[in-house]
C-alpha cells in the first residue's frame, strides 16, 4: 500500500466470512475498500497522520447486510408519509400512535399504515375494527394495509376514494358491503392485491423535493438496522424511468447510503413484451456503478405468471396463456443477455415456468445468466433440482414470519415445516440468499428475517420450522451477505470483510453470535459503514456519523415523531408497548413466578421446550413455568 489508509477500525471482534481469514481485530480502509484485515499490531502500523482511528471497544463487527428483495425505490417515495406499525407489539399502542398522527395530519392528507406488520404480532391478536378507526379519525382519511390480504378504510377514506353503492366489483378483489350494498371499508384481495394497491394509489403524493427527503430517511432507517445494500425488485405502480428520478438524483449527487441493484418490473398487462423490447434498447445490463446499477428484469415479467401469495385464500391457478406470454419475454431477455427474477409463491407456478425456461434453453442457452425465482414457499424437490440443472437461483424472503399462522391454518403444521425449504436448497447446492420483500408484505427489518431463519418462529411467536430445518447463525448471516452477491452478479466485490472488497460493515448493538435467540430480532446497529463512510452511528459512536439528512419533510411526517421500526424514536410508544407486555405478565394468574421468565409463562408454554434458547440456558427442565 503506497499511502496511508483513510480510516482504521481496531479492537473489534470481526466476523469476516472470509474462510481463509475468518476473524480479525482490526481493518484498514482506503478509497472505499478494505486494504488490510488482521490483528491490531499489524494494521495500526499502517496509520498515517491523517488516518482516522476508531476504537471499537471489543464489539462484534459483521459485513454489511444486503437485502435480496426490497422495494426500496418505491418505498422511499412514500416512507415519510407512512405510519409504520412494524415491530409494535400491541394494538393499543398502534392505535395510540394512529390517534396522535391523525391529530397532526392536515387535510387533504391521509394517514397510511402500509404493510410491514401482522395482527399476530399484537398481544390482542387482532386488527382494529372500522368503528375503532372512525372513532380516532372521523374526518381524516385512514388507509390500513394488512399483508396481501386486505385493506381497511375509515369513512373519510371511503369518501376520498369515491367508493359507493354503485362502485363495481374490481377484478380479482372484493369490496365488502353492508346489507344495503354500501361499502363498509373492508377491501379483500381475492386472489390478488390489485384492488388494495389501486386504492392506495388514489391518495395524495409527495412533491419531488419531499420524495427526495423521504428516500433519504428510508435509507437512513435501513442503515440504522445494518443494511448497506439491496436488490430492488421494482413494484406495481412504479414506472421506469419516471419514478426512478429521485433515486437517480441521489446517485448523481453522491447521497446514496445504500448500494442498489435494480430490476425493471413491467407495468403493462398484455404489453409486457413491448416493455422489455423497449427497455433492452434503452438500458444496458450492469449500467451504473457500485452504488446504483441495473440488474435485469423482474420481479414481474408477465402478469399471467404472478401468483400473489395470500394464504387466507386458496392457491390461484395461473391462466393457460402463461407459458406463451412468459416465453416471449424470456426470449427477449436471453437474446439481450439480461438476467431476470420471477415472483413465484407456489410450486405449481414454478414448475410451469421451468417448462418455459427449459424450452428456451434448448436453442438459447441460459448458461451464465444469473436468473432466479423469488419467494418459492412451496417449491418441490424436483423443481429445486431443475433449477440447479439450469444454473438458476432461489431468493427467499421472510414472508412466512408474517403469514405462517395463516399457512398453518390452511395447509397444516406439517406442510409449514419446510416452507420455504431453505435448508434443503442449501444442501442441494443451489444458489440461495435471503431478504424481506418489504415494505408492504413484511417489514424491512433484516434481523426479523435472521431470527426467522435461525429460530423458525413467526413474529407472533409460533414455531413453524423444526430445528432440523433451521439454520445456524453463520449460515443465516451468509444468506444476508456474501450469498446475495451472486444475485446481483457482484461476487467477490462485497459481502465479506476481505482485502479488496468494498468496505461495507456494521457494528450491531449486541453480539449476534452470543446473544439469546429471542434477542436477535431486536438488534440494531451502532455503526454502519458503506464504502468506508460512516452513514449511521449511535451510542458510543454517535459523534462519528458523516452523513445526516435534514429533518423529514413534510413537518407532519410520522417519521419525525416515531422514526420507524417499533416506533424507536418515540419514548411514549416504546414505554406503552413495554408496560402492556408487563401488564399481560402480571395478569397471568399464576401463584409463582419463574426464575427465568418471571410471569411471562406464555413464552415457555408456547414453546416445544420450556426455554427460549437452549444456547443461553442450562437445559430444558430448569424453568419453573411448567411447575406453576
C-alpha positions as CSV (number, residue, x, y, z in Angstrom):
1,X,0.0,0.0,0.0
2,X,1.6,3.2,-1.2
3,X,-0.3,5.7,1.0
4,X,-1.8,5.6,4.5
5,X,-5.4,4.4,4.9
6,X,-8.3,6.8,5.3
7,X,-9.6,5.1,8.4
8,X,-8.7,2.2,10.7
9,X,-11.1,0.4,13.0
10,X,-9.4,-1.6,15.7
11,X,-10.1,-3.6,19.0
12,X,-13.1,-5.3,17.4
13,X,-14.4,-8.8,17.1
14,X,-14.6,-9.1,13.3
15,X,-16.5,-11.9,11.7
16,X,-15.2,-11.6,8.2
17,X,-16.9,-14.5,6.4
18,X,-13.6,-14.9,4.6
19,X,-12.9,-18.6,5.1
20,X,-9.1,-18.1,4.7
21,X,-9.1,-15.4,7.3
22,X,-12.3,-15.8,9.4
23,X,-11.5,-13.5,12.3
24,X,-9.7,-10.2,12.8
25,X,-9.4,-7.4,15.4
26,X,-8.7,-4.5,13.0
27,X,-9.2,-3.3,9.5
28,X,-7.8,-0.5,7.4
29,X,-9.8,1.2,4.6
30,X,-8.6,3.3,1.7
31,X,-10.7,4.6,-1.3
32,X,-13.8,2.8,-0.1
33,X,-12.2,-0.7,0.1
34,X,-10.6,-2.9,2.7
35,X,-6.8,-2.7,2.3
36,X,-5.9,-4.7,5.5
37,X,-7.8,-7.2,7.6
38,X,-5.9,-8.6,10.6
39,X,-4.5,-8.0,14.1
40,X,-4.3,-4.7,15.8
41,X,-0.5,-4.6,16.0
42,X,-0.2,-5.2,12.2
43,X,-3.0,-2.9,11.0
44,X,-2.2,0.0,13.3
45,X,1.3,0.3,11.9
46,X,-0.3,1.4,8.6
47,X,-1.7,4.6,10.1
48,X,-0.6,7.9,8.8
49,X,-1.0,11.5,10.2
50,X,-4.4,11.9,8.5
51,X,-5.8,8.4,9.2
52,X,-8.9,8.4,11.3
53,X,-8.8,5.8,14.1
54,X,-12.0,4.3,15.6
55,X,-11.7,2.2,18.8
56,X,-14.5,-0.5,18.6
57,X,-14.1,-1.3,22.3
58,X,-14.3,-5.1,21.8
59,X,-17.6,-5.1,19.9
60,X,-18.6,-7.6,17.3
61,X,-18.3,-6.4,13.7
62,X,-20.2,-8.0,10.7
63,X,-20.2,-7.5,7.0
64,X,-23.0,-5.1,5.9
65,X,-26.3,-6.7,5.4
66,X,-27.7,-6.9,1.8
67,X,-31.5,-7.4,1.2
68,X,-32.1,-9.7,-1.8
69,X,-35.6,-8.3,-2.4
70,X,-36.6,-4.9,-1.2
71,X,-38.9,-2.4,-2.8
72,X,-36.7,0.4,-1.7
73,X,-37.2,2.8,-4.6
74,X,-41.0,2.7,-4.4
75,X,-40.8,2.6,-0.6
76,X,-38.6,5.6,-0.5
77,X,-41.0,7.7,-2.4
78,X,-43.6,7.2,0.3
79,X,-41.7,6.5,3.6
80,X,-42.2,9.9,5.1
81,X,-46.0,9.6,4.6
82,X,-46.4,6.3,6.3
83,X,-47.0,5.4,9.9
84,X,-45.1,2.2,10.5
85,X,-46.6,-0.5,12.8
86,X,-43.6,-2.8,12.1
87,X,-42.5,-4.2,15.4
88,X,-45.2,-2.7,17.5
89,X,-46.3,-5.3,19.9
90,X,-49.8,-4.3,20.9
91,X,-52.8,-3.0,19.0
92,X,-53.4,-0.5,21.9
93,X,-50.0,1.1,21.2
94,X,-50.6,1.1,17.4
95,X,-54.0,2.8,17.8
96,X,-52.5,5.4,20.2
97,X,-49.8,6.1,17.5
98,X,-52.6,6.4,14.9
99,X,-54.6,8.8,17.0
100,X,-51.6,11.0,17.6
101,X,-50.7,11.0,13.9
102,X,-54.3,11.9,13.0
103,X,-54.1,15.0,15.2
104,X,-51.2,16.5,13.2
105,X,-52.0,15.4,9.7
106,X,-53.6,18.3,7.7
107,X,-56.3,17.9,5.1
108,X,-56.4,16.5,2.4
109,X,-53.6,14.2,3.5
110,X,-54.2,10.6,4.6
111,X,-52.8,8.6,7.5
112,X,-51.4,5.4,5.9
113,X,-50.2,2.3,7.6
114,X,-48.9,0.4,4.6
115,X,-47.9,-3.1,5.5
116,X,-44.9,-4.4,7.3
117,X,-46.9,-5.9,10.2
118,X,-49.3,-8.7,11.0
119,X,-52.2,-8.9,13.5
120,X,-50.4,-11.9,15.1
121,X,-47.6,-9.6,16.4
122,X,-50.1,-7.8,18.6
123,X,-50.8,-9.0,22.1
124,X,-54.5,-8.7,21.2
125,X,-54.1,-10.9,18.1
126,X,-56.4,-8.9,16.0
127,X,-56.7,-5.9,13.7
128,X,-58.7,-2.7,14.6
129,X,-62.3,-2.6,13.6
130,X,-63.7,0.0,11.2
131,X,-65.6,1.6,14.1
132,X,-62.4,2.0,16.0
133,X,-60.7,3.7,13.0
134,X,-63.7,6.0,12.6
135,X,-63.6,6.9,16.3
136,X,-60.0,8.1,16.3
137,X,-60.3,9.6,12.8
138,X,-63.8,10.8,12.0
139,X,-62.6,13.3,9.3
140,X,-59.0,12.3,8.3
141,X,-58.7,9.5,5.7
142,X,-57.1,6.4,7.2
143,X,-55.8,3.6,4.9
144,X,-54.6,0.4,6.6
145,X,-52.9,-2.3,4.5
146,X,-52.5,-5.7,6.1
147,X,-50.2,-8.0,4.2
148,X,-51.5,-9.0,0.8
149,X,-54.9,-9.9,2.1
150,X,-56.9,-6.8,3.0
151,X,-57.1,-3.1,3.4
152,X,-59.3,-1.3,5.9
153,X,-60.5,2.2,5.2
154,X,-62.4,4.5,7.5
155,X,-65.4,6.5,6.4
156,X,-63.3,9.5,5.4
157,X,-61.0,7.4,3.2
158,X,-64.1,5.8,1.5
159,X,-65.3,9.3,0.7
160,X,-61.9,10.3,-0.5
161,X,-61.5,7.4,-3.0
162,X,-65.2,7.7,-4.1
163,X,-66.2,4.1,-3.3
164,X,-70.0,4.0,-3.0
165,X,-73.0,1.7,-3.6
166,X,-72.7,1.9,-7.3
167,X,-68.9,1.2,-7.4
168,X,-68.4,-2.0,-9.4
169,X,-66.5,-5.0,-8.1
170,X,-62.9,-4.9,-9.3
171,X,-61.3,-7.9,-11.0
172,X,-59.5,-10.1,-8.5
173,X,-60.8,-8.3,-5.5
174,X,-63.9,-7.6,-3.4
175,X,-65.4,-4.5,-1.8
176,X,-67.2,-5.7,1.3
177,X,-70.7,-4.2,1.6
178,X,-73.4,-3.9,4.2
179,X,-77.0,-5.2,3.8
180,X,-77.9,-2.1,1.8
181,X,-75.0,-2.5,-0.6
182,X,-72.8,0.3,0.8
183,X,-69.1,-0.3,1.1
184,X,-68.1,-1.0,4.7
185,X,-64.5,0.0,4.4
186,X,-63.0,-3.5,4.1
187,X,-61.3,-4.4,0.8
188,X,-60.2,-8.0,0.2
189,X,-57.7,-9.4,-2.2
190,X,-59.3,-12.4,-4.0
191,X,-56.9,-13.6,-5.1
192,X,-54.6,-10.7,-6.0
193,X,-53.8,-7.4,-4.3
194,X,-54.5,-5.1,-7.2
195,X,-57.6,-3.5,-5.6
196,X,-55.5,-2.8,-2.5
197,X,-52.7,-1.1,-4.4
198,X,-55.0,0.7,-6.8
199,X,-56.9,2.2,-3.9
200,X,-53.7,3.3,-2.2
201,X,-52.6,4.9,-5.4
202,X,-55.6,7.3,-5.2
203,X,-54.0,9.1,-2.2
204,X,-52.0,12.3,-2.4
205,X,-48.4,12.0,-3.4
206,X,-45.4,13.9,-2.1
207,X,-43.8,16.6,-4.3
208,X,-40.4,15.8,-5.7
209,X,-38.3,17.5,-3.1
210,X,-40.2,15.8,-0.4
211,X,-39.7,12.4,-2.1
212,X,-36.0,13.1,-2.1
213,X,-36.2,13.7,1.7
214,X,-38.4,10.6,2.1
215,X,-35.9,8.3,0.2
216,X,-33.0,9.6,2.3
217,X,-34.9,8.9,5.5
218,X,-35.8,5.4,4.4
219,X,-32.2,4.7,3.6
220,X,-31.2,6.1,7.0
221,X,-33.7,3.8,8.7
222,X,-32.2,0.8,6.8
223,X,-28.7,1.9,7.8
224,X,-29.8,2.1,11.4
225,X,-30.7,-1.6,11.1
226,X,-27.4,-2.5,9.5
227,X,-28.5,-2.7,5.8
228,X,-25.8,-1.5,3.4
229,X,-27.1,-2.9,0.1
230,X,-30.2,-4.2,-1.6
231,X,-31.6,-5.5,-4.8
232,X,-34.6,-3.5,-5.7
233,X,-37.4,-5.7,-7.1
234,X,-39.4,-2.9,-8.8
235,X,-43.0,-2.9,-7.9
236,X,-46.6,-2.1,-9.0
237,X,-47.3,1.5,-9.9
238,X,-43.6,2.2,-10.3
239,X,-42.8,3.2,-13.8
240,X,-39.3,3.3,-15.3
241,X,-37.7,5.8,-15.7
242,X,-40.1,8.4,-14.3
243,X,-40.4,7.0,-10.8
244,X,-36.6,6.5,-10.7
245,X,-35.8,10.2,-11.0
246,X,-35.4,10.7,-7.2
247,X,-33.0,7.8,-6.7
248,X,-31.1,8.8,-9.8
249,X,-30.7,12.3,-8.4
250,X,-29.4,11.0,-5.1
251,X,-27.0,8.7,-7.0
252,X,-25.7,11.6,-9.2
253,X,-25.2,13.7,-6.1
254,X,-23.3,11.0,-4.1
255,X,-26.1,10.9,-1.5
256,X,-26.9,7.2,-1.6
257,X,-26.2,5.4,1.6
258,X,-27.5,2.0,0.4
259,X,-25.9,0.2,-2.6
260,X,-28.7,-0.6,-5.1
261,X,-29.0,-3.0,-7.9
262,X,-32.4,-2.5,-9.6
263,X,-34.6,-4.8,-11.7
264,X,-37.2,-3.5,-14.1
265,X,-40.8,-4.5,-13.4
266,X,-43.3,-4.4,-16.3
267,X,-46.5,-2.3,-15.6
268,X,-48.5,-3.4,-18.7
269,X,-50.7,-6.5,-18.7
270,X,-50.6,-7.9,-22.2
271,X,-48.0,-5.4,-23.1
272,X,-45.1,-6.9,-21.2
273,X,-43.1,-7.9,-24.2
274,X,-43.3,-4.4,-25.6
275,X,-41.9,-3.0,-22.3
276,X,-38.9,-5.3,-22.3
277,X,-38.2,-4.7,-26.0
278,X,-38.1,-1.0,-25.3
279,X,-36.0,-1.3,-22.2
280,X,-33.4,-3.6,-23.7
281,X,-32.9,-0.9,-26.4
282,X,-32.6,2.0,-23.9
283,X,-30.9,0.3,-20.9
284,X,-27.8,-1.8,-20.6
285,X,-27.5,-4.6,-18.1
286,X,-25.0,-3.7,-15.4
287,X,-25.0,0.0,-16.4
288,X,-24.2,2.2,-13.4
289,X,-21.6,1.9,-10.6
290,X,-21.1,0.2,-7.3
291,X,-23.8,2.3,-5.7
292,X,-26.6,2.2,-8.4
293,X,-26.6,-0.3,-11.2
294,X,-29.0,-2.1,-13.5
295,X,-29.7,-5.8,-12.6
296,X,-32.0,-7.1,-15.3
297,X,-35.7,-7.8,-15.4
298,X,-38.5,-8.6,-12.9
299,X,-39.9,-9.5,-10.5
300,X,-42.9,-9.1,-12.7
301,X,-42.2,-10.5,-16.2
302,X,-45.7,-11.2,-17.3
303,X,-48.9,-10.7,-15.3
304,X,-50.2,-14.1,-16.2
305,X,-47.4,-15.7,-14.1
306,X,-48.0,-13.7,-10.9
307,X,-49.3,-16.0,-8.2
308,X,-49.7,-13.4,-5.4
309,X,-49.5,-15.2,-2.0
310,X,-52.4,-14.7,0.3
311,X,-52.6,-17.8,2.4
312,X,-56.1,-16.9,3.6
313,X,-57.5,-17.9,0.2
314,X,-56.9,-20.9,-2.0
315,X,-53.9,-21.1,-4.3
316,X,-54.7,-19.3,-7.6
317,X,-54.2,-21.3,-10.8
318,X,-52.3,-19.4,-13.5
319,X,-54.2,-18.9,-16.8
320,X,-53.5,-21.1,-19.9
321,X,-51.7,-18.3,-21.7
322,X,-49.0,-18.0,-19.0
323,X,-46.4,-20.2,-20.8
324,X,-46.8,-18.5,-24.2
325,X,-46.5,-14.9,-22.8
326,X,-43.6,-15.8,-20.5
327,X,-41.7,-17.5,-23.2
328,X,-41.9,-14.4,-25.4
329,X,-40.5,-12.2,-22.7
330,X,-37.8,-14.7,-21.6
331,X,-36.5,-15.0,-25.2
332,X,-36.2,-11.2,-25.4
333,X,-34.2,-11.2,-22.2
334,X,-31.9,-14.1,-23.1
335,X,-31.2,-12.6,-26.5
336,X,-30.1,-9.4,-24.8
337,X,-28.1,-11.3,-22.1
338,X,-30.4,-9.8,-19.3
339,X,-30.9,-12.0,-16.2
340,X,-34.3,-12.0,-14.6
341,X,-36.1,-12.6,-11.3
342,X,-39.6,-14.1,-11.2
343,X,-42.1,-13.8,-8.4
344,X,-43.4,-17.3,-7.7
345,X,-45.1,-18.4,-4.5
346,X,-46.2,-22.0,-5.3
347,X,-44.5,-25.0,-6.9
348,X,-47.4,-25.3,-9.4
349,X,-46.3,-21.9,-10.8
350,X,-42.6,-22.6,-10.6
351,X,-42.8,-26.0,-12.4
352,X,-44.8,-24.4,-15.3
353,X,-42.2,-21.5,-15.5
354,X,-39.4,-24.1,-15.6
355,X,-41.1,-25.8,-18.5
356,X,-40.6,-22.5,-20.4
357,X,-37.1,-21.9,-19.2
358,X,-36.0,-25.4,-20.3
359,X,-37.6,-25.0,-23.7
360,X,-35.8,-21.7,-24.3
361,X,-32.6,-23.2,-23.0
362,X,-32.7,-25.8,-25.8
363,X,-31.9,-23.2,-28.5
364,X,-30.9,-20.2,-26.4
365,X,-28.7,-21.4,-23.6
366,X,-29.2,-19.8,-20.2
367,X,-25.7,-20.5,-19.1
368,X,-24.0,-17.6,-17.3
369,X,-27.3,-15.7,-16.7
370,X,-27.9,-15.1,-13.1
371,X,-31.7,-15.7,-13.2
372,X,-33.7,-16.7,-10.2
373,X,-37.1,-17.3,-8.6
374,X,-38.3,-15.1,-5.7
375,X,-40.1,-16.5,-2.7
376,X,-40.7,-20.2,-3.6
377,X,-42.5,-21.0,-0.4
378,X,-43.9,-24.4,-1.6
379,X,-41.1,-25.4,-4.1
380,X,-40.7,-29.1,-4.5
381,X,-37.5,-31.2,-4.5
382,X,-38.0,-31.8,-8.3
383,X,-38.2,-28.1,-9.0
384,X,-35.1,-27.4,-6.9
385,X,-33.2,-30.0,-9.0
386,X,-34.4,-28.5,-12.3
387,X,-33.3,-25.0,-11.2
388,X,-29.9,-26.5,-10.3
389,X,-29.6,-28.1,-13.7
390,X,-30.3,-24.8,-15.5
391,X,-27.9,-22.8,-13.3
392,X,-30.5,-20.6,-11.6
393,X,-31.0,-19.5,-8.1
394,X,-33.7,-19.1,-5.4
395,X,-34.2,-15.9,-3.4
396,X,-36.2,-16.5,-0.3
397,X,-37.8,-13.9,1.9
398,X,-39.3,-14.0,5.4
399,X,-42.9,-13.7,4.4
400,X,-43.8,-16.8,6.4
401,X,-42.7,-14.9,9.5
402,X,-45.7,-12.7,8.9
403,X,-48.1,-15.3,7.3
404,X,-47.1,-18.5,9.0
405,X,-50.2,-18.7,11.1
406,X,-52.4,-18.4,8.0
407,X,-50.4,-21.0,6.2
408,X,-50.7,-23.5,9.1
409,X,-54.4,-22.8,9.3
410,X,-54.9,-23.7,5.6
411,X,-52.3,-26.4,4.9
412,X,-51.4,-27.7,8.4
413,X,-48.4,-27.6,10.6
414,X,-46.6,-30.4,8.7
415,X,-46.7,-28.6,5.4
416,X,-45.3,-25.5,7.1
417,X,-42.2,-27.2,8.4
418,X,-40.1,-26.5,5.3
419,X,-41.9,-23.5,3.8
420,X,-39.7,-22.5,2.1
421,X,-37.3,-25.4,2.3
422,X,-34.2,-23.2,2.9
423,X,-32.0,-25.9,4.5
424,X,-32.8,-28.4,1.6
425,X,-32.0,-25.7,-1.0
426,X,-28.6,-25.1,0.6
427,X,-27.9,-28.8,0.9
428,X,-28.6,-29.3,-2.8
429,X,-26.0,-26.7,-3.7
430,X,-28.4,-24.3,-5.4
431,X,-27.6,-20.5,-5.2
432,X,-29.8,-19.1,-2.4
433,X,-30.0,-15.9,-0.4
434,X,-32.3,-14.0,1.9
435,X,-34.3,-10.8,2.0
436,X,-37.6,-9.2,3.2
437,X,-39.9,-8.3,0.3
438,X,-40.6,-5.1,2.3
439,X,-42.2,-2.7,2.6
440,X,-45.8,-3.9,2.2
441,X,-46.0,-7.7,2.8
442,X,-43.3,-7.8,5.5
443,X,-41.1,-5.4,7.5
444,X,-37.8,-4.1,6.1
445,X,-36.0,-5.2,9.4
446,X,-33.3,-7.7,8.4
447,X,-33.0,-9.0,12.0
448,X,-36.5,-10.3,11.9
449,X,-35.5,-12.4,8.8
450,X,-32.3,-13.6,10.5
451,X,-34.4,-14.5,13.6
452,X,-36.9,-16.4,11.5
453,X,-34.1,-18.3,9.7
454,X,-32.4,-19.3,13.0
455,X,-35.5,-19.9,15.3
456,X,-38.2,-20.9,12.8
457,X,-40.7,-18.7,14.6
458,X,-43.1,-16.2,13.2
459,X,-43.3,-12.6,14.6
460,X,-46.4,-13.9,16.5
461,X,-44.2,-16.5,18.3
462,X,-45.5,-19.6,16.5
463,X,-42.8,-22.2,15.9
464,X,-43.3,-23.3,12.3
465,X,-39.9,-24.6,11.3
466,X,-38.5,-27.5,13.4
467,X,-34.8,-27.3,14.5
468,X,-33.7,-29.7,11.8
469,X,-34.8,-27.2,9.1
470,X,-33.4,-24.1,10.8
471,X,-30.1,-22.5,10.0
472,X,-27.1,-21.9,12.3
473,X,-26.3,-18.2,12.8
474,X,-23.3,-18.1,10.5
475,X,-25.2,-19.7,7.6
476,X,-28.1,-17.3,8.1
477,X,-25.6,-14.4,8.1
478,X,-24.1,-15.6,4.8
479,X,-27.6,-15.7,3.4
480,X,-27.7,-11.9,4.1
481,X,-24.2,-11.0,2.9
482,X,-21.9,-13.0,0.5
483,X,-24.7,-15.2,-0.9
484,X,-26.7,-12.2,-2.1
485,X,-23.9,-11.1,-4.4
486,X,-24.5,-13.9,-6.9
487,X,-28.0,-12.5,-7.4
488,X,-26.6,-9.1,-8.5
489,X,-23.5,-10.6,-10.3
490,X,-21.2,-8.9,-7.8
491,X,-19.4,-11.9,-6.3
492,X,-16.0,-11.0,-4.8
493,X,-16.8,-7.3,-4.8
494,X,-18.7,-7.1,-1.5
495,X,-20.4,-9.3,1.1
496,X,-17.3,-10.1,3.2
497,X,-14.7,-8.2,5.2
498,X,-11.8,-9.0,3.0
499,X,-8.9,-7.2,1.4
500,X,-10.1,-5.8,-2.0
501,X,-13.8,-5.8,-1.2
502,X,-16.0,-2.8,-0.7
503,X,-15.7,-1.5,2.8
504,X,-19.3,-2.1,4.0
505,X,-19.7,-3.2,7.6
506,X,-21.8,-2.9,10.7
507,X,-21.3,-2.9,14.5
508,X,-24.5,-4.3,16.0
509,X,-25.7,-3.2,19.4
510,X,-25.4,-6.8,20.7
511,X,-23.2,-9.8,19.8
512,X,-25.2,-11.6,17.1
513,X,-23.3,-14.9,17.8
514,X,-23.7,-15.0,21.6
515,X,-27.0,-13.1,22.4
516,X,-30.0,-15.3,23.0
517,X,-32.2,-16.3,20.0
518,X,-35.0,-14.2,21.5
519,X,-32.9,-11.1,21.2
520,X,-31.8,-11.4,17.5
521,X,-34.9,-9.7,16.1
522,X,-34.4,-6.6,18.4
523,X,-30.9,-5.9,17.1
524,X,-30.0,-2.5,15.5
525,X,-26.7,-1.0,14.5
526,X,-24.4,1.3,16.5
527,X,-22.2,1.9,13.5
528,X,-22.9,1.4,9.8
529,X,-20.3,2.0,7.2
530,X,-20.7,2.0,3.4
531,X,-17.6,2.3,1.3
532,X,-15.6,3.5,4.3
533,X,-18.1,6.2,5.0
534,X,-19.9,6.2,8.4
535,X,-23.6,6.6,7.3
536,X,-25.1,5.9,10.7
537,X,-23.8,5.9,14.3
538,X,-25.3,5.8,17.7
539,X,-24.4,5.1,21.3
540,X,-20.7,5.2,21.9
541,X,-20.1,6.1,18.3
542,X,-22.8,8.7,18.0
543,X,-20.5,11.6,17.0
544,X,-18.8,9.8,14.1
545,X,-21.6,10.0,11.5
546,X,-20.7,11.9,8.4
547,X,-24.0,11.8,6.5
548,X,-27.1,13.1,8.3
549,X,-30.2,14.1,6.2
550,X,-32.2,17.2,7.2
551,X,-35.4,16.6,9.2
552,X,-38.1,14.6,7.4
553,X,-40.4,16.5,5.1
554,X,-43.3,17.4,5.5
555,X,-43.2,18.6,9.1
556,X,-46.2,16.4,10.0
557,X,-44.4,13.3,8.7
558,X,-44.8,10.3,11.1
559,X,-41.0,9.8,10.7
560,X,-40.3,12.9,12.8
561,X,-42.2,11.5,15.8
562,X,-41.9,7.7,15.5
563,X,-38.7,7.1,13.5
564,X,-39.6,3.8,12.0
565,X,-39.4,0.1,13.2
566,X,-41.1,-0.3,16.6
567,X,-41.5,3.5,16.9
568,X,-37.9,3.6,18.0
569,X,-37.8,7.4,18.1
570,X,-40.9,7.8,20.4
571,X,-40.5,7.1,24.1
572,X,-44.2,7.1,24.7
573,X,-44.9,4.4,22.3
574,X,-41.9,2.3,23.4
575,X,-42.9,2.7,27.1
576,X,-46.5,1.9,26.4
577,X,-45.6,-1.3,24.5
578,X,-43.3,-2.4,27.3
579,X,-45.8,-1.7,30.1
580,X,-48.5,-3.5,28.2
581,X,-46.3,-6.6,28.0
582,X,-45.6,-6.3,31.7
583,X,-49.3,-5.9,32.5
584,X,-50.0,-9.1,30.5
585,X,-47.4,-11.0,32.6
586,X,-48.9,-9.6,35.8
587,X,-52.4,-10.8,34.7
588,X,-51.2,-14.4,34.1
589,X,-53.0,-15.5,37.3
590,X,-50.1,-17.8,38.4
591,X,-49.2,-18.0,42.0
592,X,-45.5,-18.3,41.3
593,X,-43.1,-16.5,39.0
594,X,-40.3,-18.3,37.1
595,X,-36.7,-17.5,37.8
596,X,-36.0,-17.4,34.1
597,X,-39.2,-15.9,32.6
598,X,-40.8,-14.0,35.5
599,X,-44.5,-14.2,34.9
600,X,-44.1,-14.4,31.1
601,X,-45.1,-18.1,31.1
602,X,-46.8,-17.8,27.7
603,X,-43.4,-17.8,26.0
604,X,-42.4,-21.1,27.7
605,X,-45.8,-22.7,27.3
606,X,-46.0,-22.0,23.6
607,X,-42.6,-23.5,23.0
608,X,-41.9,-27.2,22.4
609,X,-39.4,-26.9,25.2
610,X,-39.8,-24.6,28.2
611,X,-36.9,-22.5,27.2
612,X,-36.5,-19.7,24.7
613,X,-33.0,-20.6,23.7
614,X,-31.0,-23.7,24.5
615,X,-27.8,-21.8,23.9
616,X,-28.4,-19.4,26.7
617,X,-30.0,-21.7,29.3
618,X,-28.9,-24.7,31.4
619,X,-31.3,-27.3,29.9
620,X,-34.9,-28.0,29.3
621,X,-36.1,-28.6,32.8
622,X,-34.6,-25.7,34.7
623,X,-37.6,-23.5,34.1
624,X,-40.4,-23.1,36.6
625,X,-43.1,-22.1,34.1
626,X,-44.2,-25.7,33.9
627,X,-44.4,-26.1,37.6
628,X,-46.9,-23.3,38.4
